[in-house]
């Protein structure tokens, strides 16, 4: 007697996933299905939908890592079950986090890197908010000691990423964003001082502006604040938003003074998953000294098995990205980071030179002196029968995501386009993009756009 029923066994053996019952019937999308499905079917459904996403390597809008080594993917898999907040259960992972903090402190010229305090976060936005909270608490303690009111804190900044506006709204701090004017597309010292007063908890220069990719003049702003203190007694600290530049300037522009070499710099945030080359989901914040992080902001918990200090907006967090950040530090070293970032700069400068030769465009940032990126707009006093949003839309036909967006107040009238050159954007890819821009311009000139896209109509093509 047979040990199995041959027709059933044969049917199962010949089953093709796309002919299976799971994939030939509709499956609910906005409520949980009543019945279970096979792993192959569930995977195939999701995998196929993800095919409709853009290709991340062609996403030249994002600052984030889109290429990783196989070893990074292996480490991420090995850490998938590790919770970063549980330092008692995963002590070696906690040790790796601590090592990364000290490595960054040393990279940023901390006066006492071995004893610097800092932590990992889910990204540079959370890191920025933690730096802001520490500054608010320090300001509030000083005002209370002086018997002065504490109800109107403010921070002064240039054109910042949206995380700072979130910080202001969530934590009741007025964000005094210095408005742009003419060709001044960043915060300069004189404008920063004009917005400072006794309620200013910190000034926030950005080392790599989201909008134009330039570095704000941190050293000059620090000197201006030194002079302000001498004249008025106002001692206003600096927090540096180095989300991108924190992993670039130390390797490629060591003469740019922006970090803890300036005594007024009390804290720095950066993004490990941008030019830090780690997978998505890790940022860092480092304080100059233990005293710059008020003790009352640190919580201690013991319900995970040990007495653990924690200062974060999130509690449970994945550990893999932190482990992979450490892998990059060991794998690349200073020279490896320098080579990778220098290659990005060379590609960006090549793009900037070629785009600058194209008739319609005026280059705002050509890849020199700031981030490895190119930012451009239309030349003045020229008429075009298409907008930069139309060009962005046209490039999407080839898979490129090259964002067009308007600048902050008071230059909303100026629309720009931007390309970020990250690790994985090769010279060959850059040349293909240049050819596609030429083809798109020729097509738009030959076939005029009757009603060029506006910012609202092109909402999907703004920066991120």
Kinemage of the C-alpha trace (Angstrom):
@kinemage 1
@onewidth
@group {chain A} dominant
@subgroup {mainchain}
@vectorlist {calphas} color= white
{ca unk a 1} P 0.000 0.000 0.000
{ca unk a 2} L 1.272 3.454 -0.916
{ca unk a 3} L 2.407 5.678 1.947
{ca unk a 4} L 0.929 8.784 0.313
{ca unk a 5} L -1.797 9.731 -2.114
{ca unk a 6} L -0.040 10.307 -5.412
{ca unk a 7} L -2.469 12.840 -6.992
{ca unk a 8} L -2.292 15.122 -3.925
{ca unk a 9} L 1.496 14.896 -3.694
{ca unk a 10} L 1.843 15.542 -7.430
{ca unk a 11} L -0.484 18.568 -7.203
{ca unk a 12} L 1.477 20.096 -4.390
{ca unk a 13} L 4.798 19.445 -6.059
{ca unk a 14} L 3.708 21.156 -9.273
{ca unk a 15} L 1.972 24.075 -7.570
{ca unk a 16} L 3.042 27.425 -9.026
{ca unk a 17} L 2.818 30.351 -6.637
{ca unk a 18} L 0.956 32.692 -9.040
{ca unk a 19} L -1.594 29.977 -9.810
{ca unk a 20} L -2.228 29.264 -6.151
{ca unk a 21} L -5.510 30.082 -4.491
{ca unk a 22} L -3.786 32.672 -2.282
{ca unk a 23} L -2.840 34.873 -5.249
{ca unk a 24} L -5.880 34.408 -7.480
{ca unk a 25} L -8.311 35.958 -5.003
{ca unk a 26} L -8.520 39.445 -3.549
{ca unk a 27} L -6.901 39.920 -0.145
{ca unk a 28} L -8.021 42.696 2.235
{ca unk a 29} L -5.583 45.605 2.371
{ca unk a 30} L -6.938 47.708 5.228
{ca unk a 31} L -8.050 45.065 7.695
{ca unk a 32} L -6.475 41.814 8.801
{ca unk a 33} L -7.485 38.818 6.631
{ca unk a 34} L -9.719 36.231 8.252
{ca unk a 35} L -7.554 33.329 7.087
{ca unk a 36} L -3.824 32.700 7.143
{ca unk a 37} L -1.723 32.545 3.983
{ca unk a 38} L 1.411 30.657 3.078
{ca unk a 39} L 4.742 32.424 3.653
{ca unk a 40} L 5.527 32.257 -0.088
{ca unk a 41} L 2.227 33.927 -0.999
{ca unk a 42} L 2.476 36.662 1.621
{ca unk a 43} L 6.044 37.405 0.584
{ca unk a 44} L 5.176 37.456 -3.128
{ca unk a 45} L 2.303 39.886 -2.555
{ca unk a 46} L 4.446 42.369 -0.676
{ca unk a 47} L 7.495 41.878 -2.891
{ca unk a 48} L 5.447 42.657 -5.995
{ca unk a 49} L 3.977 45.831 -4.516
{ca unk a 50} L 7.468 47.038 -3.579
{ca unk a 51} L 8.434 46.784 -7.248
{ca unk a 52} L 6.376 49.956 -7.701
{ca unk a 53} L 8.717 51.954 -5.434
{ca unk a 54} L 11.475 54.004 -6.989
{ca unk a 55} L 15.030 52.712 -7.192
{ca unk a 56} L 16.767 54.078 -4.084
{ca unk a 57} L 20.124 54.282 -5.872
{ca unk a 58} L 18.578 56.772 -8.308
{ca unk a 59} L 17.024 58.783 -5.493
{ca unk a 60} L 19.278 61.831 -5.616
{ca unk a 61} L 16.997 63.709 -3.228
{ca unk a 62} L 17.821 61.637 -0.174
{ca unk a 63} L 20.817 62.151 2.080
{ca unk a 64} L 20.483 58.592 3.402
{ca unk a 65} L 22.564 55.483 2.811
{ca unk a 66} L 21.385 53.471 -0.207
{ca unk a 67} L 24.348 51.124 -0.667
{ca unk a 68} L 25.886 48.806 1.917
{ca unk a 69} L 28.426 46.018 1.962
{ca unk a 70} L 27.273 42.407 2.379
{ca unk a 71} L 28.881 42.307 5.828
{ca unk a 72} L 26.620 45.152 6.947
{ca unk a 73} L 23.559 43.198 5.820
{ca unk a 74} L 24.821 40.147 7.710
{ca unk a 75} L 25.345 42.134 10.919
{ca unk a 76} L 21.882 43.673 10.586
{ca unk a 77} L 20.408 40.185 10.359
{ca unk a 78} L 22.385 39.012 13.384
{ca unk a 79} L 21.105 41.950 15.443
{ca unk a 80} L 17.457 41.814 14.380
{ca unk a 81} L 16.386 40.556 17.821
{ca unk a 82} L 18.512 42.950 19.909
{ca unk a 83} L 16.838 45.860 21.708
{ca unk a 84} L 19.255 48.744 22.196
{ca unk a 85} L 17.577 49.947 25.372
{ca unk a 86} L 18.212 46.634 27.163
{ca unk a 87} L 21.841 47.241 28.056
{ca unk a 88} L 21.812 44.628 30.823
{ca unk a 89} L 20.851 41.831 28.428
{ca unk a 90} L 23.107 43.050 25.605
{ca unk a 91} L 26.132 44.518 27.406
{ca unk a 92} L 28.528 44.172 24.483
{ca unk a 93} L 26.180 46.029 22.177
{ca unk a 94} L 25.987 48.779 24.816
{ca unk a 95} L 29.794 48.822 24.912
{ca unk a 96} L 29.871 49.219 21.128
{ca unk a 97} L 27.482 52.189 21.374
{ca unk a 98} L 29.766 53.773 23.977
{ca unk a 99} L 32.824 53.259 21.784
{ca unk a 100} L 31.061 55.013 18.882
{ca unk a 101} L 30.315 58.036 21.098
{ca unk a 102} L 33.984 58.353 22.071
{ca unk a 103} L 35.136 57.856 18.489
{ca unk a 104} L 32.888 60.742 17.395
{ca unk a 105} L 34.018 62.910 20.306
{ca unk a 106} L 37.627 62.367 19.262
{ca unk a 107} L 36.772 62.986 15.593
{ca unk a 108} L 35.138 66.286 16.607
{ca unk a 109} L 38.100 67.398 18.719
{ca unk a 110} L 36.535 67.065 22.142
{ca unk a 111} L 38.872 68.476 24.824
{ca unk a 112} L 38.351 65.265 26.853
{ca unk a 113} L 37.129 62.622 24.420
{ca unk a 114} L 37.688 59.752 26.862
{ca unk a 115} L 35.130 61.224 29.266
{ca unk a 116} L 32.670 62.769 26.812
{ca unk a 117} L 28.973 61.983 27.224
{ca unk a 118} L 26.623 61.218 24.342
{ca unk a 119} L 24.240 58.633 22.966
{ca unk a 120} L 22.806 57.041 19.862
{ca unk a 121} L 19.347 57.965 18.577
{ca unk a 122} L 17.002 56.862 15.817
{ca unk a 123} L 18.349 59.626 13.573
{ca unk a 124} L 19.732 63.149 13.568
{ca unk a 125} L 16.270 64.646 14.199
{ca unk a 126} L 15.987 62.953 17.590
{ca unk a 127} L 19.617 63.808 18.301
{ca unk a 128} L 18.929 67.467 17.512
{ca unk a 129} L 15.934 67.503 19.845
{ca unk a 130} L 17.978 66.008 22.688
{ca unk a 131} L 20.616 68.680 22.189
{ca unk a 132} L 17.875 71.320 22.248
{ca unk a 133} L 16.323 69.925 25.416
{ca unk a 134} L 19.672 70.023 27.210
{ca unk a 135} L 20.160 73.640 26.144
{ca unk a 136} L 16.663 74.587 27.342
{ca unk a 137} L 17.237 72.943 30.719
{ca unk a 138} L 20.606 74.713 31.167
{ca unk a 139} L 19.062 78.080 30.257
{ca unk a 140} L 16.128 77.500 32.576
{ca unk a 141} L 18.388 76.599 35.529
{ca unk a 142} L 20.464 79.725 34.987
{ca unk a 143} L 17.379 81.955 34.768
{ca unk a 144} L 15.895 80.461 37.923
{ca unk a 145} L 19.131 81.068 39.801
{ca unk a 146} L 18.934 84.697 38.681
{ca unk a 147} L 15.288 84.971 39.705
{ca unk a 148} L 14.198 85.690 36.126
{ca unk a 149} L 11.184 84.330 34.186
{ca unk a 150} L 11.544 81.126 32.184
{ca unk a 151} L 8.431 81.274 30.021
{ca unk a 152} L 9.782 82.595 26.694
{ca unk a 153} L 12.774 80.554 25.477
{ca unk a 154} L 13.914 80.908 21.867
{ca unk a 155} L 16.571 79.520 19.560
{ca unk a 156} L 18.172 81.280 16.595
{ca unk a 157} L 18.942 79.485 13.334
{ca unk a 158} L 19.175 79.852 9.578
{ca unk a 159} L 17.117 77.827 7.062
{ca unk a 160} L 16.837 74.593 9.019
{ca unk a 161} L 15.477 71.110 8.471
{ca unk a 162} L 11.926 70.592 9.729
{ca unk a 163} L 13.084 68.772 12.888
{ca unk a 164} L 13.898 72.132 14.482
{ca unk a 165} L 10.396 73.442 13.839
{ca unk a 166} L 9.072 70.256 15.397
{ca unk a 167} L 11.332 70.822 18.402
{ca unk a 168} L 10.017 74.349 18.820
{ca unk a 169} L 6.379 73.293 18.638
{ca unk a 170} L 6.693 70.150 20.747
{ca unk a 171} L 8.821 71.694 23.502
{ca unk a 172} L 7.487 75.263 23.531
{ca unk a 173} L 10.561 77.066 22.205
{ca unk a 174} L 10.274 79.983 19.762
{ca unk a 175} L 12.261 79.232 16.598
{ca unk a 176} L 13.741 82.465 15.259
{ca unk a 177} L 14.668 81.444 11.732
{ca unk a 178} L 16.722 84.206 10.142
{ca unk a 179} L 14.975 85.064 6.856
{ca unk a 180} L 16.891 84.825 3.607
{ca unk a 181} L 17.598 87.922 1.553
{ca unk a 182} L 18.771 88.287 -2.046
{ca unk a 183} L 21.769 86.052 -2.634
{ca unk a 184} L 22.261 85.466 1.108
{ca unk a 185} L 20.840 81.973 1.425
{ca unk a 186} L 22.147 81.149 4.906
{ca unk a 187} L 22.617 82.643 8.380
{ca unk a 188} L 25.585 84.995 8.808
{ca unk a 189} L 26.939 86.370 12.118
{ca unk a 190} L 25.315 89.785 11.962
{ca unk a 191} L 21.864 88.314 11.313
{ca unk a 192} L 22.303 85.769 14.104
{ca unk a 193} L 23.154 88.467 16.654
{ca unk a 194} L 20.169 90.576 15.610
{ca unk a 195} L 17.815 87.788 16.718
{ca unk a 196} L 19.521 86.974 20.041
{ca unk a 197} L 18.383 88.151 23.464
{ca unk a 198} L 18.426 87.013 27.091
{ca unk a 199} L 15.871 84.287 26.291
{ca unk a 200} L 17.992 82.647 23.576
{ca unk a 201} L 18.834 79.116 24.714
{ca unk a 202} L 21.246 78.521 21.809
{ca unk a 203} L 22.211 79.463 18.264
{ca unk a 204} L 22.068 76.545 15.790
{ca unk a 205} L 24.367 76.804 12.748
{ca unk a 206} L 23.971 74.014 10.186
{ca unk a 207} L 26.970 72.225 8.728
{ca unk a 208} L 25.332 71.303 5.448
{ca unk a 209} L 22.051 73.089 4.733
{ca unk a 210} L 19.227 70.885 3.502
{ca unk a 211} L 18.131 73.491 0.952
{ca unk a 212} L 21.405 74.527 -0.688
{ca unk a 213} L 23.977 72.080 0.783
{ca unk a 214} L 26.309 74.875 1.970
{ca unk a 215} L 28.055 75.156 5.339
{ca unk a 216} L 27.024 78.028 7.572
{ca unk a 217} L 30.046 79.961 8.982
{ca unk a 218} L 30.225 78.396 12.455
{ca unk a 219} L 33.575 79.910 13.413
{ca unk a 220} L 32.485 83.440 12.473
{ca unk a 221} L 29.188 83.042 14.361
{ca unk a 222} L 31.095 81.825 17.442
{ca unk a 223} L 33.404 84.865 17.331
{ca unk a 224} L 30.411 87.179 17.002
{ca unk a 225} L 28.801 85.581 20.065
{ca unk a 226} L 32.088 86.008 21.962
{ca unk a 227} L 31.989 89.727 21.170
{ca unk a 228} L 28.317 89.893 22.166
{ca unk a 229} L 29.156 88.390 25.560
{ca unk a 230} L 31.948 90.911 26.074
{ca unk a 231} L 29.562 93.799 25.305
{ca unk a 232} L 26.406 92.624 27.034
{ca unk a 233} L 27.237 89.698 29.317
{ca unk a 234} L 24.925 87.379 27.339
{ca unk a 235} L 26.540 83.922 27.208
{ca unk a 236} L 24.735 82.072 24.402
{ca unk a 237} L 25.937 78.558 23.518
{ca unk a 238} L 26.142 76.919 20.125
{ca unk a 239} L 24.598 73.620 19.132
{ca unk a 240} L 25.862 72.425 15.751
{ca unk a 241} L 23.458 70.595 13.453
{ca unk a 242} L 26.040 68.479 11.662
{ca unk a 243} L 23.530 65.918 10.392
{ca unk a 244} L 25.522 65.619 7.161
{ca unk a 245} L 28.710 67.626 7.622
{ca unk a 246} L 29.735 65.849 10.819
{ca unk a 247} L 30.874 62.863 8.754
{ca unk a 248} L 32.372 64.981 5.956
{ca unk a 249} L 34.326 67.962 7.282
{ca unk a 250} L 36.659 65.964 9.577
{ca unk a 251} L 37.829 63.843 6.647
{ca unk a 252} L 37.775 66.238 3.686
{ca unk a 253} L 37.854 69.762 5.166
{ca unk a 254} L 39.894 69.477 8.386
{ca unk a 255} L 40.770 73.181 8.324
{ca unk a 256} L 37.102 74.192 8.677
{ca unk a 257} L 36.692 75.053 12.383
{ca unk a 258} L 33.174 74.124 13.470
{ca unk a 259} L 33.405 71.573 16.294
{ca unk a 260} L 34.553 71.342 19.937
{ca unk a 261} L 37.668 73.328 19.063
{ca unk a 262} L 35.317 76.261 19.653
{ca unk a 263} L 34.642 76.572 23.408
{ca unk a 264} L 31.154 77.941 22.722
{ca unk a 265} L 30.089 74.668 21.040
{ca unk a 266} L 28.307 72.661 23.739
{ca unk a 267} L 26.729 69.877 21.670
{ca unk a 268} L 26.709 68.385 18.176
{ca unk a 269} L 24.233 66.102 16.423
{ca unk a 270} L 24.872 64.007 13.346
{ca unk a 271} L 23.223 61.307 11.284
{ca unk a 272} L 24.964 57.951 11.099
{ca unk a 273} L 22.707 56.843 8.255
{ca unk a 274} L 23.700 59.710 5.978
{ca unk a 275} L 27.366 60.289 5.262
{ca unk a 276} L 28.162 58.090 8.261
{ca unk a 277} L 27.351 55.228 5.827
{ca unk a 278} L 25.321 53.204 8.360
{ca unk a 279} L 21.932 51.662 7.480
{ca unk a 280} L 18.822 53.747 8.062
{ca unk a 281} L 17.858 54.356 11.664
{ca unk a 282} L 20.804 55.781 13.626
{ca unk a 283} L 21.887 59.240 14.736
{ca unk a 284} L 24.275 60.566 17.373
{ca unk a 285} L 24.482 63.450 19.808
{ca unk a 286} L 27.611 64.324 21.786
{ca unk a 287} L 28.025 66.957 24.499
{ca unk a 288} L 31.214 68.815 25.222
{ca unk a 289} L 31.195 67.934 28.892
{ca unk a 290} L 29.097 65.952 31.385
{ca unk a 291} L 27.908 69.234 32.871
{ca unk a 292} L 26.352 70.229 29.536
{ca unk a 293} L 23.764 67.424 29.836
{ca unk a 294} L 21.617 68.194 32.912
{ca unk a 295} L 21.294 65.179 35.183
{ca unk a 296} L 17.529 65.592 35.583
{ca unk a 297} L 17.032 64.735 31.901
{ca unk a 298} L 18.492 61.264 32.418
{ca unk a 299} L 16.072 58.541 33.555
{ca unk a 300} L 17.053 55.311 35.244
{ca unk a 301} L 15.079 52.088 34.881
{ca unk a 302} L 15.562 48.664 36.406
{ca unk a 303} L 12.709 46.622 34.948
{ca unk a 304} L 14.805 45.130 32.139
{ca unk a 305} L 17.224 43.452 34.517
{ca unk a 306} L 19.668 46.128 35.661
{ca unk a 307} L 19.914 49.788 36.633
{ca unk a 308} L 20.226 51.589 33.302
{ca unk a 309} L 20.399 55.311 32.506
{ca unk a 310} L 18.446 56.432 29.438
{ca unk a 311} L 18.046 59.752 27.657
{ca unk a 312} L 16.004 59.377 24.478
{ca unk a 313} L 12.609 60.171 22.998
{ca unk a 314} L 12.195 56.511 22.024
{ca unk a 315} L 12.684 53.613 24.396
{ca unk a 316} L 12.935 50.345 22.452
{ca unk a 317} L 15.240 50.731 19.459
{ca unk a 318} L 16.981 48.339 17.059
{ca unk a 319} L 20.670 47.727 17.743
{ca unk a 320} L 21.785 46.674 14.261
{ca unk a 321} L 22.392 50.165 12.886
{ca unk a 322} L 24.633 51.028 15.845
{ca unk a 323} L 26.636 47.822 15.431
{ca unk a 324} L 27.019 48.596 11.715
{ca unk a 325} L 28.185 52.118 12.500
{ca unk a 326} L 30.968 50.579 14.551
{ca unk a 327} L 31.684 48.142 11.720
{ca unk a 328} L 32.208 51.113 9.391
{ca unk a 329} L 34.581 52.748 11.867
{ca unk a 330} L 36.656 49.561 12.093
{ca unk a 331} L 36.360 48.601 8.437
{ca unk a 332} L 37.132 51.980 6.902
{ca unk a 333} L 39.161 53.887 9.448
{ca unk a 334} L 39.963 57.543 8.878
{ca unk a 335} L 41.601 56.930 5.510
{ca unk a 336} L 38.733 54.789 4.206
{ca unk a 337} L 36.147 57.428 5.098
{ca unk a 338} L 38.318 60.098 3.493
{ca unk a 339} L 38.623 58.125 0.240
{ca unk a 340} L 34.883 57.468 0.009
{ca unk a 341} L 33.859 61.048 0.800
{ca unk a 342} L 36.531 62.467 -1.497
{ca unk a 343} L 35.184 60.319 -4.339
{ca unk a 344} L 31.708 61.737 -3.673
{ca unk a 345} L 33.095 65.292 -3.821
{ca unk a 346} L 34.883 64.647 -7.112
{ca unk a 347} L 31.708 63.262 -8.675
{ca unk a 348} L 29.644 66.188 -7.345
{ca unk a 349} L 32.133 68.723 -8.688
{ca unk a 350} L 32.048 67.011 -12.096
{ca unk a 351} L 28.232 67.213 -12.069
{ca unk a 352} L 28.368 70.857 -11.013
{ca unk a 353} L 30.744 71.765 -13.831
{ca unk a 354} L 28.638 69.982 -16.482
{ca unk a 355} L 25.285 71.325 -15.269
{ca unk a 356} L 26.800 74.802 -15.087
{ca unk a 357} L 27.574 74.580 -18.813
{ca unk a 358} L 23.904 74.051 -19.609
{ca unk a 359} L 22.362 77.270 -20.839
{ca unk a 360} L 19.345 77.636 -18.540
{ca unk a 361} L 21.038 77.110 -15.161
{ca unk a 362} L 22.855 79.176 -12.564
{ca unk a 363} L 24.810 77.102 -10.033
{ca unk a 364} L 24.226 77.939 -6.364
{ca unk a 365} L 26.450 75.198 -4.938
{ca unk a 366} L 28.895 73.286 -7.142
{ca unk a 367} L 30.154 70.643 -4.718
{ca unk a 368} L 33.016 72.728 -3.353
{ca unk a 369} L 33.136 73.891 0.262
{ca unk a 370} L 29.919 72.289 1.544
{ca unk a 371} L 28.281 68.914 0.956
{ca unk a 372} L 29.106 66.712 -2.059
{ca unk a 373} L 26.071 67.972 -3.911
{ca unk a 374} L 24.954 70.350 -6.639
{ca unk a 375} L 22.207 72.949 -6.311
{ca unk a 376} L 21.011 75.136 -9.170
{ca unk a 377} L 18.241 77.433 -10.361
{ca unk a 378} L 17.320 79.216 -13.595
{ca unk a 379} L 19.464 82.113 -14.731
{ca unk a 380} L 17.930 85.505 -14.070
{ca unk a 381} L 16.085 87.399 -16.787
{ca unk a 382} L 15.531 84.312 -18.937
{ca unk a 383} L 12.145 83.046 -20.018
{ca unk a 384} L 11.448 79.329 -20.164
{ca unk a 385} L 8.417 77.391 -21.297
{ca unk a 386} L 8.845 74.871 -18.480
{ca unk a 387} L 9.572 74.917 -14.760
{ca unk a 388} L 12.136 73.044 -12.682
{ca unk a 389} L 9.214 70.937 -11.479
{ca unk a 390} L 8.616 69.924 -15.095
{ca unk a 391} L 12.274 68.960 -15.462
{ca unk a 392} L 12.048 66.922 -12.245
{ca unk a 393} L 8.924 65.220 -13.596
{ca unk a 394} L 10.645 64.458 -16.901
{ca unk a 395} L 13.697 62.925 -15.211
{ca unk a 396} L 11.412 60.601 -13.274
{ca unk a 397} L 10.566 58.899 -16.550
{ca unk a 398} L 14.117 57.507 -16.409
{ca unk a 399} L 13.882 56.694 -12.696
{ca unk a 400} L 15.804 59.719 -11.389
{ca unk a 401} L 14.495 61.569 -8.363
{ca unk a 402} L 15.948 65.072 -8.644
{ca unk a 403} L 13.832 67.317 -6.404
{ca unk a 404} L 12.689 70.842 -7.183
{ca unk a 405} L 11.489 73.035 -4.311
{ca unk a 406} L 11.145 76.641 -3.191
{ca unk a 407} L 13.390 78.192 -0.543
{ca unk a 408} L 12.235 79.359 2.929
{ca unk a 409} L 11.149 82.915 3.845
{ca unk a 410} L 11.768 85.370 2.353
{ca unk a 411} L 12.967 83.724 -0.829
{ca unk a 412} L 9.943 81.558 -1.545
{ca unk a 413} L 10.108 83.004 -5.040
{ca unk a 414} L 13.341 81.144 -5.740
{ca unk a 415} L 12.866 77.547 -6.914
{ca unk a 416} L 15.968 75.345 -6.971
{ca unk a 417} L 16.954 71.807 -7.863
{ca unk a 418} L 19.427 69.611 -6.025
{ca unk a 419} L 21.450 66.430 -6.484
{ca unk a 420} L 23.059 64.648 -3.513
{ca unk a 421} L 26.092 62.509 -4.300
{ca unk a 422} L 26.337 59.675 -1.783
{ca unk a 423} L 28.482 56.559 -1.591
{ca unk a 424} L 27.256 54.428 -4.493
{ca unk a 425} L 26.696 57.300 -6.940
{ca unk a 426} L 29.506 56.605 -9.393
{ca unk a 427} L 31.001 58.841 -12.064
{ca unk a 428} L 29.348 56.599 -14.650
{ca unk a 429} L 25.899 57.101 -13.097
{ca unk a 430} L 26.560 60.850 -12.951
{ca unk a 431} L 27.367 60.909 -16.677
{ca unk a 432} L 24.154 59.016 -17.460
{ca unk a 433} L 22.228 61.596 -15.412
{ca unk a 434} L 23.916 64.442 -17.328
{ca unk a 435} L 22.894 62.854 -20.633
{ca unk a 436} L 19.327 62.450 -19.367
{ca unk a 437} L 19.176 66.113 -18.308
{ca unk a 438} L 20.352 67.148 -21.792
{ca unk a 439} L 17.696 64.936 -23.404
{ca unk a 440} L 14.996 66.231 -21.076
{ca unk a 441} L 15.892 69.859 -21.798
{ca unk a 442} L 15.816 69.213 -25.537
{ca unk a 443} L 12.410 67.565 -25.274
{ca unk a 444} L 10.975 70.357 -23.104
{ca unk a 445} L 12.267 72.992 -25.521
{ca unk a 446} L 10.849 71.132 -28.532
{ca unk a 447} L 7.504 70.445 -26.868
{ca unk a 448} L 6.646 73.481 -24.700
{ca unk a 449} L 4.642 72.901 -21.535
{ca unk a 450} L 1.376 74.817 -21.894
{ca unk a 451} L 0.964 75.211 -18.128
{ca unk a 452} L 4.240 74.593 -16.255
{ca unk a 453} L 3.904 72.741 -12.981
{ca unk a 454} L 3.806 74.805 -9.799
{ca unk a 455} L 5.031 73.785 -6.358
{ca unk a 456} L 1.565 72.675 -5.241
{ca unk a 457} L 1.001 70.613 -8.373
{ca unk a 458} L 4.431 68.993 -8.000
{ca unk a 459} L 4.049 68.263 -4.301
{ca unk a 460} L 5.677 64.861 -4.665
{ca unk a 461} L 8.948 66.357 -5.863
{ca unk a 462} L 9.893 68.493 -2.894
{ca unk a 463} L 13.074 67.849 -0.882
{ca unk a 464} L 13.341 65.240 1.852
